[in-house]
Amino acid sequence: MNEFLRNAQRIEFVITLACTGKCKHCSEGDHTGCTGHIDTDAAVKAVRAICANYKITSLMTFGGEPLLYPDTVCAIHKTATELGINRRQLITNGYFSKDPGKIGHIVTRLAESGVNELLLSVDSFHQETIPLQPVKHFAKCLKETPIQVEFSPAWLVSREDDNPYNIRTREILRELDFLGYPTGEGNVIFPSGNALKYLREYLGDDPKVFSPYEEDPRDIRSFSFGPDGSVDMLGGNICEDDIIKLAEDYRP
């Protein structure tokens, strides 16, 4: 095993950069013109190959809005379930349809595919462009499944700061109290993408662009895939290259 991946225990897929929201804090920017999604067969093949060579304990799918492509999400999680990956997580803003019937059907499919943790992004930023009613219905449908759900808001400056965005986020969370879901730590917005464009006044005098999710190139913990099949850190693309060879050949 490549010494630089000796601690790799996680797989992450950005399913798509297409999104139903246009959030001021989004690290990916405006998502203008983003279409398409990761190739389902290539993603499933990569999961199988990685699990045959590494002890993977968690897998996550996110976006963009991943549930714009539920077939792909469900195929990946079904494979992860079959291969015994314990934590199978999904991050979603909960808005992929206004049709209550379709929403309920997708929730059933998520549960059947083996998703067992769901982080629901609700806050002042998402709800500027995403209606809350379909999200509420999505969250209600999840109550009928064994999926563990928690709200995962984005906080500006800090969770405790009393800026107008955080105040509105707390109001939205109170409106969702009746569902009984816990609110997780969420995340504090970092200087990147739209945040630099719309929220600069809250980010300090000279905000440095960074991502808190960057890995140590000498100790990679996650196999991370972009929506085009590109392999973060390792180089290459699972639509063209063998993921295990990419891992074996990797040098920082």
N, C-alpha and C positions, 0 to 999 in steps of 0.2 A: 504494500500500500504506500502511496505517495506520502511522505512525512508531512507535507504541508496540508493534507486533508485527513490527518489521523483522527481529528476530533469532529469530523463531519457527521452530523446526526439529523439533519433537517433538509427538507426539500421545499422550495417556494416557487410558485408560478404566478407571474403577472399574466392573467388570462387575456386581457385586452386593455388598451388605453382609452377605448371609447367609454364615455361616461354619461350618465343622465344628469349630473350636476355640473355646475360651473363655479367652483368654490374659490373664494379669494385667497385661501390658504394653501391651495393645492401645490405640492412640490413638483408636479409634472407640468405645470403651466395651464394654458387654456384648453388643452385637448382638442384644439381646432383641427378638423379634418381627420381625426383618429378613427379608423375603421379596422375591421378584421380582428382575428384572435389567434392564439397559439394553435398549431395543428394538433388535433386530438390524438391521433395515432402516434405521433412523435412524442407527445407528452407521456402517454401511457407506457410506451416502449422505454422511455428514459426512467420512469419510476421503477419499472420491473428490473432494469439493468442495475440501477443504483442499489436497490434493495438486495440484489443478489451478491453485492460486493461490499456493502456498508451496513452498519447497524443504524437504521433510520428510525427515530422515535417520534418525529412530528412532520407534518406536511401542511402547508397553507396555500390557499388560492385567494387572490385578490385582484385589484385592477387599478384604474378605471372602475367600471362596474361589472364584476365578473358574471352576474346573473343575466346579463344581456345574452350570454352564451351558456345556458344551463346544461346543455348536452355535454359540453366539454368539462365543465365543473364536475358534473356527476360522474363522468367516466373516470376522471382522475381520482376522485374520492372513493369510488367503488374499487378501483385497483389498489389504492392505499389500504382499504379495509381488508381486502383479500390477502394482502401481504403482511398484515399484522402491525401496521403503523398505528401506534396508540393514540396520538393526538392528531385529529383531522379537522383543521380550522379553516374557516371562511370569513373574510372581511367583506362586508357589503353595506351600501347605503340604504338598502331595502326598497329602492325604487327602480323597478325594471318593467312594470306594467301597472295600468290602472284597473285592469280587469280582475275583480275579486276571485273569480273562478280560476283564472290562470295563476294568480298568486298562490292560492291554496294548493293547486296541482304541483307547482314548483317546490313548495315547502315539503310536500309529501315525498317528492323525488329526492330532495336533499337528505331527508331522514333515511330513506331507503338506500341511498348510496353510501351512507356511513358518516356523513358530517356529524361530528359530535361536539364541536365548539363553534359558536358564531358570534362575531364581534359586529355589532350594529352601529354604524357611524351616524350619530344624530347630534347636532349642535347648531349654533347660530350660523355657521358657514354653510353647511349642507342645506339647512332649511331656508336660506335666502332664495334658492332656486328649485328646491325639491319639496313638493307638497307633503305635509305630514300625514294626511289621511291614508294614502296607500301604504305608507310605512307602518302606521298603526295596525292596519289590517294584516300586513305581513307578520308583524310581531305577535298579534293575536293568534294567527295560524300556527306559529312556532310553539305556542303553549301546548298544543296537542301532540307534540313530538318529544322524544327524549333529548333533543339537542339542547346543550347548555348555552344560554344566550346572555350576553352582557352588553350594555351600552358602552360605546367607546368614543367619547367626544374629543374634539381637538380644543385645547386651551391656548389662549394667547397670553404671552409673558410667563404665566404660571397658572396653576389650577386655582390659586387663592386670589389672584389679581382681580380687581373689581372694574375692569374696563367694560365698555358697553357690550362687547361680543361675549364675554364670559357671563355677564348678567343675563343676557338673552339665552345662552346655553343652559343656565340653571333653570330658567323658566320653562324651556322645552322639556328638560328632564323631569321637572315636577308634573308637567302635563302627561308624562308617560308613567308616572308612579303607579297608576292603577294596574299596570301589567305585572308588577312585582319582580322585575329583572334588576339585578345589581348594576351599578355603574362602575366600570373598571377604571384603571388609572388613565386610560386614553393616552394622548400624547400632547406634548407641548410643541407648538408650531416652530419650525426651524427656518432659517433664512434660505429659501430656495424657491424657484418657480414663481408662482403668483404671489406668494407672501412678500417677496421683494418688490413686487409691483404695487400691491394694494395695501400692505400692512407695514411698510417700512418705518413709519413713525413709532411703531411699538417695538421695533427690533434693535434699537440702539443707534448711535451716531454712525457707526461704520460696521454694519453687519457683515460677518464673514460667511460666505456660502459654504455650507457643509451638510452632511447627512449623518444623523446619529445611527443609521443602519449600516454604515460602511464597515466592512470586515478587515481584519488584519490579514494581509495577503500571505503571511507566513503561517497562518493558523485559520484556515477557512472552515467555518462551522456549517455552512449551508450551500447546497446546490441551488442556485437561483437562476430562473429562466425568464427572459423577456417574452413579450407577446409574439415576436417574430421567430422565437426558438433560440435566440442568442443566449449564451451561457455566461452570466456575469462572472467576472474574475478569471474564469478558466479560458475564455476565448472560444471561438468556434460556434457552431450552431447545430442543435440536435436534429434539424431537418436535413442536415448534410453530413454530420460527423457522429462518430460513436462516442457517447458520453464517457464511457469508462476509459477509452484511449485519451480523451481530452484530460481526464483526471490524472491518468498515469504520466502524461507528458507535461503537465503544468509545472512551471517554475516561476516564482515571483521575480 
